[in-house]
């Protein structure tokens, strides 16, 4: 149990510091329907992350339960795939960084947030979770780790929920700010949003390189056995 938790922490941290979902929640908090939209957006992300993680964990559990030998092979293959995948994502993120002093491109959906209803905010949360090429690999990896623990389905679901909540903790905390609006908080949120947009590529590049190094260590450890 402790091993699973220890392996999930860096993955949850990676999702927490992913800039784009944070930019979205900050923009929502600065909009006219901050409270309702923030709750709908955050809830949809937590539910989607739980579903993705749990589905991966349950499917991985079925694959790895055949034999200890096949389980070791599957875990090694997963580690290799994620190492290559995280390196590819790091390269892609670095290539997408603004050149010289160019301003980073603003996502088109940012301009629509102020007029969003809660239902559309929830859909935005799903769109930033399910097809998210930066967070999805982290959730899939978390699912494979949980599935590799040979747990019952209740424990698998519980771990998946805990991972999703931990990975969304920044969004949950920021959503709580909607209940205590103030000029200082608004100014701080605006400055944070601009910083996250500008340094999105650099943050994600460093994150994916660290995760690739972590996965590579698992590959080396597995091959040395």
DRENLUMBA-500161 format. One line per 2 residues: number of its first residue (from 0); for each residue x, y, z of N, C-alpha, C, O. Coordinates in Angstrom, 3 decimals. Example, Ala and Ser with C-alpha at 12.3 -4.5 7.8 and 13.67 -1.06 7.14 Angstrom:
! DRENLUMBA-500161
0 = 13.190,-5.690,7.800,12.300,-4.500,7.800,13.200,-3.300,7.800,14.236,-3.319,8.465; 12.850,-2.250,7.080,13.670,-1.060,7.140,12.900,0.030,7.870,13.409,1.138,8.039;
This chain:
! DRENLUMBA-500161
0 = 0.811,-1.202,0.000,0.000,0.000,0.000,0.858,1.272,0.000,0.600,2.215,-0.748; 1.896,1.270,0.869,2.761,2.434,0.954,3.487,2.653,-0.367,3.680,3.792,-0.792;
2 = 3.893,1.553,-1.020,4.602,1.668,-2.286,3.718,2.305,-3.345,4.182,3.152,-4.109; 2.447,1.911,-3.402,1.517,2.482,-4.374,1.363,3.978,-4.127,1.433,4.777,-5.062;
4 = 1.155,4.353,-2.877,0.992,5.763,-2.526,2.234,6.570,-2.901,2.123,7.665,-3.451; 3.407,6.031,-2.605,4.658,6.726,-2.904,4.821,6.946,-4.405,5.324,7.985,-4.832;
6 = 4.399,5.972,-5.203,4.516,6.100,-6.658,3.477,7.054,-7.240,3.701,7.662,-8.287; 2.345,7.182,-6.562,1.286,8.059,-7.064,1.552,9.531,-6.776,1.076,10.403,-7.503;
8 = 2.307,9.808,-5.722,2.527,11.203,-5.320,3.153,12.057,-6.429,2.626,13.131,-6.719; 4.276,11.620,-7.074,4.830,12.471,-8.129,3.897,12.639,-9.326,3.915,13.681,-9.981;
10 = 3.081,11.624,-9.618,2.132,11.730,-10.726,1.037,12.738,-10.401,0.669,13.559,-11.241; 0.517,12.669,-9.170,-0.502,13.632,-8.751,0.073,15.050,-8.751,-0.605,16.003,-9.135;
12 = 1.328,15.178,-8.316,1.988,16.489,-8.321,2.111,17.022,-9.737,1.930,18.215,-9.980; 2.425,16.119,-10.683,2.534,16.525,-12.074,1.230,17.075,-12.616,1.228,18.057,-13.358;
14 = 0.116,16.446,-12.248,-1.188,16.941,-12.689,-1.504,18.278,-12.005,-2.052,19.186,-12.631; -1.160,18.389,-10.735,-1.439,19.606,-9.973,-0.802,20.832,-10.626,-1.433,21.884,-10.724;
16 = 0.454,20.694,-11.076,1.169,21.861,-11.604,0.993,22.033,-13.111,1.637,22.896,-13.706; 0.137,21.232,-13.736,-0.136,21.412,-15.160,-0.796,22.779,-15.364,-1.871,23.013,-14.812;
18 = -0.196,23.683,-16.131,-0.657,25.075,-16.168,-2.040,25.320,-16.762,-2.796,26.127,-16.222; -2.393,24.647,-17.857,-3.624,24.996,-18.564,-4.894,24.816,-17.717,-5.725,25.724,-17.693;
20 = -5.075,23.686,-17.023,-6.260,23.600,-16.155,-6.282,24.677,-15.071,-7.351,25.144,-14.679; -5.105,25.070,-14.589,-5.038,26.141,-13.589,-5.415,27.484,-14.207,-6.107,28.289,-13.584;
22 = -4.956,27.719,-15.436,-5.324,28.953,-16.136,-6.841,29.030,-16.288,-7.444,30.086,-16.096; -7.452,27.888,-16.638,-8.902,27.857,-16.841,-9.657,28.173,-15.558,-10.596,28.969,-15.575;
24 = -9.257,27.552,-14.431,-9.979,27.805,-13.178,-9.779,29.246,-12.720,-10.689,29.846,-12.149; -8.601,29.800,-12.965,-8.370,31.198,-12.587,-9.237,32.125,-13.430,-9.821,33.081,-12.919;
26 = -9.316,31.831,-14.740,-10.176,32.636,-15.612,-11.633,32.533,-15.188,-12.373,33.516,-15.241; -12.044,31.342,-14.767,-13.414,31.157,-14.283,-13.652,31.980,-13.015,-14.707,32.593,-12.855;
28 = -12.667,31.989,-12.120,-12.802,32.742,-10.875,-12.872,34.247,-11.121,-13.398,34.998,-10.299; -12.338,34.671,-12.256,-12.378,36.096,-12.598,-13.604,36.456,-13.430,-13.778,37.612,-13.816;
30 = -14.461,35.463,-13.707,-15.644,35.680,-14.529,-16.856,36.049,-13.662,-16.763,36.120,-12.436; -17.985,36.280,-14.327,-19.178,36.746,-13.606,-19.908,35.625,-12.863,-20.649,35.897,-11.918;
32 = -19.712,34.379,-13.274,-20.373,33.236,-12.612,-19.330,32.369,-11.912,-19.294,31.154,-12.108; -18.499,32.983,-11.114,-17.339,32.303,-10.544,-17.711,31.077,-9.706,-17.151,30.000,-9.911;
34 = -18.640,31.224,-8.773,-18.938,30.135,-7.834,-19.488,28.896,-8.534,-18.940,27.804,-8.390; -20.567,29.064,-9.289,-21.221,27.924,-9.936,-20.317,27.276,-10.970,-20.223,26.050,-11.038;
36 = -19.650,28.097,-11.777,-18.792,27.552,-12.839,-17.550,26.862,-12.283,-17.115,25.837,-12.809; -16.986,27.420,-11.228,-15.795,26.811,-10.627,-16.128,25.435,-10.058,-15.356,24.489,-10.216;
38 = -17.268,25.327,-9.402,-17.676,24.028,-8.841,-17.939,23.010,-9.944,-17.515,21.859,-9.841; -18.638,23.428,-11.002,-18.953,22.518,-12.104,-17.684,22.072,-12.826,-17.530,20.896,-13.157;
40 = -16.787,23.007,-13.063,-15.526,22.717,-13.754,-14.672,21.745,-12.947,-14.182,20.751,-13.484; -14.496,22.028,-11.669,-13.647,21.188,-10.817,-14.245,19.804,-10.621,-13.525,18.806,-10.662;
42 = -15.561,19.734,-10.408,-16.216,18.440,-10.202,-16.072,17.553,-11.434,-15.832,16.353,-11.307; -16.217,18.133,-12.626,-16.104,17.338,-13.854,-14.689,16.797,-14.033,-14.509,15.677,-14.513;
44 = -13.692,17.577,-13.654,-12.303,17.128,-13.769,-12.020,15.990,-12.784,-11.379,15.003,-13.143; -12.495,16.127,-11.549,-12.279,15.068,-10.553,-12.956,13.774,-11.001,-12.359,12.701,-10.908;
46 = -14.187,13.864,-11.482,-14.916,12.671,-11.925,-14.244,12.023,-13.132,-14.119,10.799,-13.191; -13.808,12.842,-14.099,-13.160,12.297,-15.297,-11.835,11.629,-14.947,-11.525,10.552,-15.456;
48 = -11.053,12.270,-14.077,-9.771,11.696,-13.672,-9.976,10.388,-12.909,-9.209,9.440,-13.071; -11.004,10.346,-12.087,-11.319,9.110,-11.359,-11.681,7.993,-12.324,-11.206,6.866,-12.187;
50 = -12.526,8.310,-13.300,-12.972,7.302,-14.272,-11.815,6.766,-15.096,-11.707,5.556,-15.296; -10.946,7.651,-15.579,-9.812,7.230,-16.405,-8.851,6.361,-15.597,-8.407,5.309,-16.058;
52 = -8.540,6.815,-14.395,-7.606,6.076,-13.539,-8.166,4.713,-13.147,-7.464,3.704,-13.215; -9.425,4.687,-12.737,-10.043,3.428,-12.307,-10.165,2.447,-13.464,-9.895,1.258,-13.296;
54 = -10.568,2.928,-14.638,-10.714,2.050,-15.802,-9.374,1.434,-16.180,-9.291,0.244,-16.487; -8.329,2.250,-16.155,-6.991,1.731,-16.464,-6.539,0.721,-15.415,-5.979,-0.323,-15.749;
56 = -6.782,1.036,-14.157,-6.371,0.142,-13.065,-7.075,-1.206,-13.160,-6.446,-2.255,-13.020; -8.378,-1.172,-13.396,-9.143,-2.423,-13.466,-8.728,-3.272,-14.661,-8.641,-4.496,-14.557;
58 = -8.471,-2.621,-15.802,-8.046,-3.382,-16.983,-6.633,-3.924,-16.802,-6.329,-5.025,-17.262; -5.774,-3.169,-16.142,-4.403,-3.621,-15.893,-4.377,-4.771,-14.886,-3.568,-5.690,-15.006;
60 = -5.256,-4.715,-13.906,-5.336,-5.792,-12.916,-5.671,-7.111,-13.592,-5.103,-8.147,-13.249; -6.588,-7.080,-14.548,-6.955,-8.287,-15.269,-5.820,-8.852,-16.072,-5.668,-10.070,-16.166;
62 = -5.010,-7.978,-16.660,-3.875,-8.431,-17.479,-2.786,-9.028,-16.612,-2.192,-10.046,-16.965; -2.518,-8.387,-15.457,-1.367,-8.779,-14.658,-1.649,-9.929,-13.698,-0.732,-10.435,-13.051;
64 = -2.912,-10.346,-13.601,-3.233,-11.401,-12.641,-2.940,-12.800,-13.172,-3.103,-13.779,-12.444; -2.507,-12.912,-14.438,-2.279,-14.223,-15.042,-1.119,-14.956,-14.400,-1.238,-16.141,-14.091;
66 = -0.014,-14.288,-14.195,1.140,-14.921,-13.568,2.114,-13.851,-13.139,2.088,-12.734,-13.655; 2.983,-14.192,-12.185,3.952,-13.209,-11.707,4.937,-12.847,-12.804,5.397,-11.708,-12.885;
68 = 5.262,-13.832,-13.658,6.201,-13.555,-14.743,5.629,-12.580,-15.749,6.308,-11.642,-16.167; 4.384,-12.796,-16.141,3.758,-11.892,-17.102,3.530,-10.520,-16.482,3.620,-9.501,-17.167;
70 = 3.234,-10.497,-15.179,3.048,-9.217,-14.494,4.327,-8.391,-14.549,4.280,-7.188,-14.809; 5.469,-9.028,-14.307,6.755,-8.325,-14.357,7.015,-7.791,-15.766,7.492,-6.670,-15.939;
72 = 6.696,-8.606,-16.764,6.898,-8.190,-18.152,6.015,-7.001,-18.502,6.471,-6.040,-19.122; 4.739,-7.071,-18.098,3.803,-5.984,-18.379,4.268,-4.689,-17.721,4.227,-3.626,-18.341;
74 = 4.704,-4.773,-16.479,5.175,-3.582,-15.768,6.396,-2.976,-16.447,6.516,-1.754,-16.535; 7.307,-3.830,-16.932,8.499,-3.335,-17.620,8.127,-2.658,-18.932,8.657,-1.600,-19.269;
76 = 7.208,-3.283,-19.672,6.763,-2.704,-20.943,6.092,-1.355,-20.710,6.341,-0.398,-21.443; 5.235,-1.282,-19.682,4.594,-0.016,-19.340,5.644,1.049,-19.027,5.523,2.191,-19.471;
78 = 6.673,0.678,-18.263,7.714,1.639,-17.883,8.461,2.156,-19.103,8.769,3.345,-19.189; 8.757,1.257,-20.058,9.447,1.661,-21.291,8.567,2.598,-22.108,9.027,3.632,-22.592;
80 = 7.290,2.227,-22.258,6.354,3.046,-23.043,6.212,4.436,-22.434,6.232,5.437,-23.150; 6.069,4.497,-21.118,5.907,5.797,-20.466,7.200,6.610,-20.509,7.147,7.837,-20.599;
82 = 8.353,5.954,-20.446,9.616,6.686,-20.568,9.697,7.377,-21.921,9.987,8.571,-22.006; 9.438,6.616,-22.973,9.474,7.175,-24.330,8.401,8.246,-24.494,8.643,9.297,-25.089;
84 = 7.202,7.964,-23.956,6.111,8.924,-24.080,6.401,10.239,-23.379,6.147,11.307,-23.937; 6.931,10.177,-22.161,7.246,11.405,-21.427,8.369,12.199,-22.108,8.350,13.430,-22.113;
86 = 9.341,11.489,-22.678,10.407,12.183,-23.419,9.831,12.885,-24.649,10.207,14.015,-24.962; 8.919,12.209,-25.338,8.291,12.812,-26.519,7.473,14.042,-26.134,7.489,15.050,-26.840;
88 = 6.762,13.956,-25.016,5.968,15.088,-24.550,6.864,16.243,-24.109,6.523,17.408,-24.318; 8.012,15.926,-23.498,8.958,16.978,-23.102,9.477,17.711,-24.333,9.559,18.939,-24.351;
90 = 9.827,16.935,-25.368,10.320,17.542,-26.609,9.236,18.394,-27.261,9.503,19.505,-27.720; 8.009,17.868,-27.300,6.905,18.609,-27.902,6.622,19.903,-27.148,6.382,20.943,-27.762;
92 = 6.651,19.840,-25.808,6.406,21.036,-25.000,7.483,22.086,-25.226,7.186,23.276,-25.332; 8.741,21.640,-25.299,9.836,22.582,-25.511,9.753,23.234,-26.885,10.038,24.424,-27.028;
94 = 9.366,22.465,-27.894,9.227,22.992,-29.253,8.095,24.010,-29.350,8.126,24.898,-30.202; 7.094,23.881,-28.476,5.923,24.762,-28.557,6.114,26.072,-27.805,5.218,26.916,-27.803;
96 = 7.274,26.257,-27.164,7.496,27.470,-26.374,7.562,28.691,-27.293,7.993,28.579,-28.441; 7.136,29.856,-26.794,7.209,31.086,-27.596,8.664,31.414,-27.938,9.544,31.320,-27.082;
98 = 8.905,31.789,-29.161,10.262,32.131,-29.603,10.600,33.580,-29.251,9.765,34.476,-29.375; 11.844,33.789,-28.808,12.335,35.122,-28.451,11.396,35.786,-27.444,11.115,35.225,-26.385;
100 = 10.911,36.989,-27.782,10.020,37.712,-26.871,8.568,37.650,-27.333,7.744,38.459,-26.906; 8.260,36.711,-28.186,6.896,36.598,-28.706,5.925,36.249,-27.587,6.256,35.487,-26.679;
102 = 4.733,36.810,-27.661,3.708,36.515,-26.681,3.122,35.135,-26.965,2.865,34.805,-28.123; 2.907,34.323,-25.932,2.317,33.003,-26.153,0.891,33.118,-26.662,0.163,34.039,-26.292;
104 = 0.499,32.186,-27.506,-0.857,32.204,-28.058,-1.874,31.919,-26.954,-1.697,30.987,-26.169; -2.929,32.713,-26.895,-3.978,32.525,-25.897,-4.970,31.484,-26.404,-5.429,31.579,-27.542;
106 = -5.310,30.486,-25.575,-6.316,29.508,-25.986,-7.632,30.197,-26.346,-8.069,31.113,-25.648; -8.261,29.755,-27.436,-9.481,30.418,-27.915,-10.622,30.338,-26.896,-11.476,31.223,-26.846;
108 = -10.634,29.257,-26.074,-11.734,29.089,-25.129,-11.673,30.081,-23.971,-12.668,30.263,-23.270; -10.518,30.728,-23.757,-10.411,31.690,-22.661,-11.364,32.869,-22.853,-11.923,33.397,-21.892;
110 = -11.537,33.271,-24.118,-12.394,34.416,-24.401,-13.869,34.107,-24.160,-14.679,35.023,-24.019; -14.221,32.829,-24.112,-15.625,32.439,-23.963,-16.019,32.160,-22.506,-17.198,31.960,-22.212;
112 = -15.055,32.146,-21.610,-15.334,31.740,-20.230,-16.313,32.675,-19.530,-17.161,32.218,-18.764; -16.208,33.974,-19.780,-17.046,34.922,-19.057,-18.527,34.721,-19.342,-19.367,35.051,-18.505;
114 = -18.860,34.182,-20.520,-20.266,33.980,-20.886,-20.735,32.543,-20.661,-21.855,32.193,-21.036; -19.897,31.714,-20.058,-20.243,30.303,-19.867,-21.273,30.093,-18.767,-21.296,30.800,-17.759;
116 = -22.136,29.084,-19.000,-23.024,28.571,-17.973,-22.321,27.390,-17.290,-21.357,26.859,-17.841; -22.780,26.963,-16.100,-22.140,25.834,-15.409,-22.016,24.571,-16.263,-21.014,23.862,-16.166;
118 = -23.008,24.283,-17.089,-22.948,23.078,-17.931,-21.767,23.156,-18.890,-21.061,22.168,-19.090; -21.552,24.324,-19.482,-20.418,24.482,-20.401,-19.095,24.456,-19.648,-18.086,23.996,-20.182;
120 = -19.092,24.946,-18.414,-17.876,24.891,-17.602,-17.514,23.441,-17.305,-16.339,23.074,-17.301; -18.541,22.615,-17.053,-18.303,21.196,-16.809,-17.752,20.519,-18.059,-16.856,19.681,-17.971;
122 = -18.291,20.884,-19.223,-17.793,20.329,-20.492,-16.344,20.751,-20.716,-15.527,19.956,-21.179; -16.029,21.997,-20.388,-14.644,22.472,-20.515,-13.720,21.628,-19.649,-12.618,21.272,-20.067;
124 = -14.174,21.310,-18.438,-13.372,20.461,-17.558,-13.102,19.101,-18.180,-11.992,18.578,-18.087; -14.118,18.531,-18.813,-13.946,17.236,-19.485,-12.977,17.354,-20.655,-12.136,16.479,-20.859;
126 = -13.095,18.431,-21.419,-12.231,18.624,-22.583,-10.775,18.852,-22.187,-9.860,18.539,-22.949; -10.568,19.397,-20.997,-9.200,19.625,-20.525,-8.651,18.430,-19.751,-7.517,18.461,-19.273;
128 = -9.467,17.368,-19.631,-9.032,16.174,-18.905,-8.907,14.969,-19.822,-7.838,14.366,-19.914; -9.994,14.612,-20.503,-10.015,13.379,-21.297,-9.028,13.400,-22.460,-8.221,12.477,-22.571;
130 = -9.054,14.425,-23.348,-8.111,14.402,-24.460,-6.802,15.151,-24.187,-6.034,15.425,-25.109; -6.558,15.477,-22.922,-5.375,16.262,-22.556,-4.111,15.424,-22.713,-3.879,14.489,-21.946;
132 = -3.301,15.761,-23.706,-2.093,14.973,-23.994,-1.035,15.109,-22.912,-0.069,14.347,-22.891; -1.204,16.068,-22.015,-0.216,16.276,-20.960,-0.622,15.593,-19.649,0.231,15.045,-18.950;
134 = -1.898,15.621,-19.314,-2.347,14.995,-18.066,-2.769,13.552,-18.238,-2.618,12.750,-17.316; -3.302,13.202,-19.414,-3.793,11.840,-19.639,-2.725,10.775,-19.391,-3.028,9.771,-18.748;
136 = -1.478,10.947,-19.875,-0.454,9.928,-19.587,-0.193,9.744,-18.094,0.116,8.638,-17.650; -0.316,10.813,-17.325,-0.100,10.711,-15.882,-1.218,9.906,-15.231,-0.970,9.112,-14.323;
138 = -2.440,10.110,-15.693,-3.581,9.366,-15.150,-3.512,7.894,-15.562,-3.834,7.006,-14.772; -3.091,7.644,-16.800,-2.943,6.256,-17.253,-1.850,5.542,-16.466,-1.998,4.376,-16.100;
140 = -0.757,6.246,-16.210,0.330,5.669,-15.419,-0.138,5.383,-13.996,0.186,4.339,-13.430; -0.897,6.309,-13.423,-1.431,6.096,-12.074,-2.322,4.859,-12.051,-2.265,4.061,-11.115;
142 = -3.140,4.706,-13.078,-4.008,3.542,-13.159,-3.224,2.247,-13.247,-3.592,1.248,-12.629; -2.132,2.262,-14.023,-1.323,1.047,-14.155,-0.630,0.698,-12.839,-0.454,-0.479,-12.524;
144 = -0.239,1.708,-12.077,0.386,1.465,-10.772,-0.631,0.852,-9.804,-0.333,-0.116,-9.105; -1.827,1.427,-9.777,-2.875,0.895,-8.893,-3.245,-0.524,-9.316,-3.414,-1.404,-8.472;
146 = -3.370,-0.742,-10.621,-3.703,-2.068,-11.119,-2.634,-3.088,-10.805,-2.931,-4.262,-10.581; -1.372,-2.637,-10.789,-0.267,-3.540,-10.488,-0.174,-3.942,-9.033,0.643,-4.790,-8.674;
148 = -1.005,-3.341,-8.185,-0.965,-3.662,-6.761,-1.797,-4.867,-6.379,-1.835,-5.255,-5.211; -2.485,-5.479,-7.384,-3.303,-6.678,-7.144,-4.317,-6.445,-6.025,-4.430,-7.242,-5.094;
150 = -5.051,-5.335,-6.137,-6.036,-4.961,-5.132,-7.433,-5.391,-5.564,-7.672,-5.657,-6.742; -8.352,-5.458,-4.607,-9.752,-5.694,-4.926,-10.337,-4.460,-5.597,-9.760,-3.375,-5.527;
152 = -11.489,-4.631,-6.252,-12.035,-3.513,-7.020,-12.417,-2.329,-6.136,-12.345,-1.180,-6.571; -12.828,-2.608,-4.881,-13.165,-1.506,-3.970,-11.920,-0.668,-3.676,-11.981,0.562,-3.691;
154 = -10.801,-1.325,-3.411,-9.549,-0.605,-3.142,-9.068,0.133,-4.375,-8.528,1.235,-4.273; -9.262,-0.472,-5.551,-8.868,0.171,-6.807,-9.637,1.476,-6.985,-9.052,2.509,-7.311;
156 = -10.951,1.424,-6.771,-11.775,2.623,-6.910,-11.384,3.666,-5.865,-11.314,4.858,-6.167; -11.132,3.217,-4.641,-10.754,4.141,-3.565,-9.446,4.851,-3.893,-9.335,6.067,-3.737;
158 = -8.452,4.081,-4.349,-7.175,4.687,-4.729,-7.357,5.647,-5.895,-6.724,6.702,-5.938; -8.213,5.290,-6.836,-8.448,6.147,-8.002,-9.082,7.470,-7.592,-8.714,8.529,-8.102;
160 = -10.039,7.404,-6.667,-10.681,8.623,-6.165,-9.663,9.484,-5.421,-9.605,10.697,-5.625; -8.858,8.855,-4.555,-7.850,9.609,-3.802,-6.841,10.263,-4.731,-6.437,11.406,-4.515;
162 = -6.431,9.526,-5.781,-5.493,10.105,-6.738,-6.125,11.299,-7.446,-5.494,12.348,-7.581; -7.370,11.144,-7.898,-8.044,12.222,-8.624,-8.198,13.467,-7.752,-8.004,14.587,-8.226;
164 = -8.545,13.275,-6.492,-8.699,14.403,-5.571,-7.347,15.070,-5.314,-7.242,16.296,-5.331; -6.303,14.249,-5.075,-4.966,14.802,-4.842,-4.473,15.559,-6.080,-3.870,16.625,-5.962;
166 = -4.735,14.999,-7.265,-4.297,15.638,-8.503,-5.064,16.926,-8.781,-4.592,17.792,-9.518; -6.247,17.049,-8.188,-7.092,18.234,-8.417,-7.100,19.181,-7.226,-7.907,20.109,-7.180;
168 = -6.216,18.961,-6.267,-6.262,19.727,-5.024,-6.090,21.227,-5.260,-6.702,22.039,-4.566; -5.264,21.593,-6.231,-5.078,23.020,-6.513,-6.374,23.631,-7.035,-6.728,24.751,-6.664;
170 = -7.082,22.900,-7.894,-8.352,23.386,-8.428,-9.391,23.497,-7.318,-10.177,24.444,-7.287; -9.391,22.520,-6.403,-10.341,22.537,-5.289,-10.086,23.742,-4.386,-11.018,24.436,-3.980;
172 = -8.817,23.978,-4.079,-8.461,25.119,-3.217,-8.812,26.439,-3.900,-9.372,27.343,-3.279; -8.476,26.539,-5.191,-8.784,27.773,-5.918,-10.290,27.991,-6.028,-10.761,29.126,-5.950;
174 = -11.047,26.911,-6.208,-12.509,27.040,-6.281,-13.061,27.614,-4.977,-14.035,28.367,-4.985; -12.433,27.253,-3.864,-12.872,27.761,-2.559,-12.693,29.275,-2.462,-13.379,29.938,-1.684;
176 = -11.765,29.820,-3.259,-11.532,31.268,-3.232,-12.725,32.039,-3.770,-12.881,33.226,-3.483; -13.576,31.364,-4.556,-14.750,32.030,-5.102,-15.693,32.483,-3.992,-16.494,33.399,-4.181;
178 = -15.590,31.832,-2.832,-16.459,32.184,-1.701,-15.958,33.403,-0.935,-16.691,33.989,-0.139; -14.700,33.781,-1.180,-14.136,34.928,-0.451,-13.498,35.906,-1.441,-12.279,36.077,-1.430;
180 = -14.302,36.554,-2.299,-13.747,37.475,-3.285,-13.133,38.716,-2.632,-13.669,39.260,-1.667; -12.005,39.144,-3.181,-11.372,40.375,-2.706,-10.489,40.926,-3.817,-10.085,40.198,-4.723;
182 = -10.200,42.205,-3.737,-9.391,42.852,-4.775,-7.991,42.268,-4.820,-7.432,42.086,-5.902; -7.413,41.970,-3.656,-6.054,41.421,-3.615,-6.002,40.036,-4.252,-5.072,39.714,-4.991;
184 = -7.009,39.228,-3.957,-7.064,37.883,-4.540,-7.212,37.980,-6.042,-6.558,37.240,-6.778; -8.066,38.885,-6.512,-8.280,39.059,-7.951,-6.994,39.469,-8.651,-6.668,38.931,-9.709;
186 = -6.257,40.418,-8.072,-4.993,40.868,-8.666,-3.979,39.728,-8.710,-3.271,39.550,-9.701; -3.918,38.961,-7.625,-2.974,37.844,-7.560,-3.324,36.780,-8.598,-2.438,36.218,-9.241;
188 = -4.608,36.508,-8.757,-5.043,35.507,-9.734,-4.724,35.953,-11.162,-4.292,35.147,-11.987; -4.935,37.220,-11.446,-4.645,37.745,-12.789,-3.158,37.617,-13.110,-2.790,37.206,-14.211;
190 = -2.307,37.968,-12.151,-0.861,37.871,-12.354,-0.432,36.420,-12.524,0.417,36.108,-13.359; -1.028,35.531,-11.723,-0.693,34.107,-11.811,-1.099,33.525,-13.160,-0.354,32.741,-13.750;
192 = -2.267,33.903,-13.646,-2.743,33.403,-14.940,-1.773,33.796,-16.059,-1.437,32.969,-16.907; -1.326,35.043,-16.064,-0.392,35.501,-17.094,0.931,34.751,-17.027,1.504,34.389,-18.054;
194 = 1.410,34.521,-15.803,2.680,33.801,-15.624,2.574,32.357,-16.093,3.488,31.849,-16.742; 1.469,31.693,-15.773,1.282,30.293,-16.174,1.192,30.152,-17.689,1.744,29.214,-18.264;
196 = 0.497,31.085,-18.332,0.388,31.036,-19.790,1.756,31.232,-20.434,2.118,30.526,-21.375; 2.514,32.204,-19.914,3.820,32.517,-20.509,4.808,31.357,-20.330,5.584,31.069,-21.241;
198 = 4.789,30.696,-19.178,5.795,29.668,-18.888,5.237,28.240,-18.971,5.848,27.300,-18.462; 4.099,28.088,-19.600,3.463,26.773,-19.715,4.412,25.734,-20.310,4.561,24.644,-19.758;
200 = 5.052,26.064,-21.430,5.925,25.111,-22.122,7.115,24.707,-21.254,7.461,23.528,-21.183; 7.735,25.673,-20.601,8.903,25.371,-19.771,8.528,24.498,-18.572,9.246,23.556,-18.235;
202 = 7.405,24.814,-17.934,6.964,24.033,-16.776,6.714,22.583,-17.169,7.158,21.662,-16.484; 5.998,22.385,-18.280,5.657,21.031,-18.701,6.886,20.276,-19.201,6.971,19.060,-19.027;
204 = 7.835,20.973,-19.816,9.064,20.315,-20.274,9.837,19.739,-19.091,10.243,18.577,-19.115; 10.035,20.548,-18.067,10.762,20.094,-16.874,10.011,18.942,-16.207,10.621,17.957,-15.790;
206 = 8.690,19.069,-16.106,7.888,18.023,-15.479,8.043,16.695,-16.218,8.269,15.662,-15.588; 7.923,16.713,-17.547,7.995,15.469,-18.313,9.396,14.864,-18.297,9.533,13.641,-18.314;
208 = 10.432,15.690,-18.264,11.792,15.161,-18.151,11.994,14.456,-16.810,12.636,13.407,-16.745; 11.447,15.032,-15.750,11.568,14.413,-14.427,10.817,13.072,-14.389,11.310,12.092,-13.832;
210 = 9.626,13.047,-14.986,8.843,11.812,-15.002,9.507,10.756,-15.883,9.470,9.567,-15.566; 10.117,11.192,-16.992,10.825,10.250,-17.863,12.010,9.635,-17.111,12.267,8.437,-17.224;
212 = 12.723,10.453,-16.350,13.858,9.941,-15.564,13.381,8.945,-14.514,14.037,7.933,-14.266; 12.227,9.237,-13.894,11.668,8.325,-12.896,11.298,6.989,-13.532,11.586,5.928,-12.978;
214 = 10.656,7.049,-14.702,10.270,5.809,-15.395,11.497,5.037,-15.860,11.514,3.807,-15.809; 12.513,5.746,-16.309,13.752,5.089,-16.757,14.400,4.349,-15.607,14.955,3.267,-15.799;
216 = 14.336,4.916,-14.416,14.900,4.221,-13.246,14.154,2.916,-12.976,14.756,1.928,-12.554; 12.844,2.915,-13.220,12.055,1.688,-13.059,12.447,0.645,-14.104,12.492,-0.549,-13.806;
218 = 12.733,1.103,-15.343,13.153,0.192,-16.397,14.493,-0.462,-16.039,14.657,-1.676,-16.160; 15.442,0.364,-15.598,16.763,-0.145,-15.232,16.645,-1.137,-14.077,17.297,-2.180,-14.075;
220 = 15.805,-0.800,-13.096,15.612,-1.682,-11.949,15.013,-3.012,-12.375,15.423,-4.067,-11.891; 14.031,-2.962,-13.292,13.369,-4.192,-13.752,14.333,-5.058,-14.552,14.328,-6.279,-14.400;
222 = 15.157,-4.456,-15.396,16.089,-5.214,-16.227,17.242,-5.804,-15.436,17.855,-6.786,-15.853; 17.534,-5.198,-14.287,18.653,-5.696,-13.472,18.251,-6.873,-12.600,19.109,-7.496,-11.975;
224 = 16.944,-7.194,-12.545,16.496,-8.305,-11.697,16.742,-9.639,-12.402,16.431,-10.695,-11.850;
